[in-house]
Amino acid sequence: MGFDVRVRTPRAATNRLLVLAALAAILLGAAFPRLVAAMYVNLSSIAMLKVMYHDGCVVFDPVECLGIGASPAVEELLAGARWWDGASESIDRQQGIWDTISGRSEPGIAELSAALGRAGATPVTAMALAAALERSGSHAGAVALWREYRAERVLAGYGANALRAGRSEQALRLYQLAVEVAPGDADVQRRLAGAYRALGQLDQSAIHFRSAFELGLQSEDAAQEFARLLTQRREYAEAEQWLLRALDGRPQDMWLWLELADVYFADQRDAEATAAYAEAVRLAPEYGWARVKYGFFLAHRGQAEQAVAEMGRGLALAPESRESWALLARAYLYALNDPIRASEALDRVIALDPSYPWARFALGQARAAAGDVAAARDAYEQAVALDPSYSDAWAALAGLPGS
């Protein structure tokens, strides 16, 4: 049931034409029974599609429903379908959903309750009624209904849709509801942890990751996610343990080895980092990014010749990788103190992505380090033109001689 229906509502004029055509067919029904049936199906299906969109909306976001307002076109179609078909669970549900999202909570809940009371009522109707109760402020009633129908996975599914669409606050609310409905569901706890992490609430995210594992979650992916969170929190020793746990299940996973190497690098454990990067390269010798990352690490260890050679091998495998050229530029600029070669790498980054503000900022740093103040100023100005909120670029621009 975790669907995300995206049906665009036809214009009201089109709907009126369909209704009129259907009525004309009805008047001629004795002579054209098949035409009557076809027009009815068309009328009913359009009403269903249009309200299914809003059905998805109600369940997708039981708090706001994305601000959708009432539409006379849908009202006409619902009235036509009810006039033709009479009362049914489907029509009662659609009418109740439409009343709810149009701000008519009481009749909406009454219609949805009537639909749920019909023989053979579907879980979709229960979900819509629970969402309507939540929207109207009857939180306890909504949670009770969600629990009765074991709807935590449906709520979590809509949370996942919201997260993918970039609506993190909405996703968080849906995951919170899912956890309230089923606090003992490890997968739902994990999903809530992910939503908190997406919002930058790392402490809350860690709490729910731990709850998920305490509830028995066995997942290499979840262990990897938790390790990334711990790395963000600079809790490197525990991040290592969760990555090793993930590697127990996936010992040939190059990405896990690369992330483990990054943890060792950040924790200044050079010997372990060297071994982990080497293993990542061994597992995927034709994957350029692993070699570029390894070379970047070698540059920070002061092994300039080896670093440049390794990064060169990586770039030969992925010559169009913006991130690989950017990492080479970082190595030259921040580790090897070579602003000329850094500028050359940054020129390549900009050629690949002219709209990348960091590349302009770093180019300004490289030009300034090489003593070319005018070129540095130009690069910083381009950076803030691309991103007016780029505070580091503004500060660097203000710090140039003559500013």
Buried (B, 14 or more C-beta within 10 A) or exposed (E): BBBBEEBEBBEBEEBBEBBEBBBBBBEEBEEBEEBBEEBBEBBBEBBBBBBBBBBBBBBBBBEBBEEBEEBEBBBBBBEBBBEBBEEEBBBBBBBBBBBBBBEBBEEBBBBBBBBBEBEEBBBBBBBBBBBBBBBBEBEEBBBBBBBEBEBBBBBBBBBBBBBEEEBBEBBBBBBBBBBBBBEEBBBBBBBBBBBBBBBEBBEBBBBBBEBBBEBEBEBBEBBBBBBBBBBBBEBBEBBBBBBEBBBEEBEEBBBBBBBBBBBBBEBEBBEBBBBBBBBBBEBBEEBBBBBBBBBBBBBBBEBBEBBBBBBBBBBEBBEEBBBBBBBBBBBBBBBBEBBEBBBBBBBBBBEBBEEBBBBBBBBBBBBBBBEBBEBBBBBBBBBBEBBEEBEBBBEBBEEBEEE
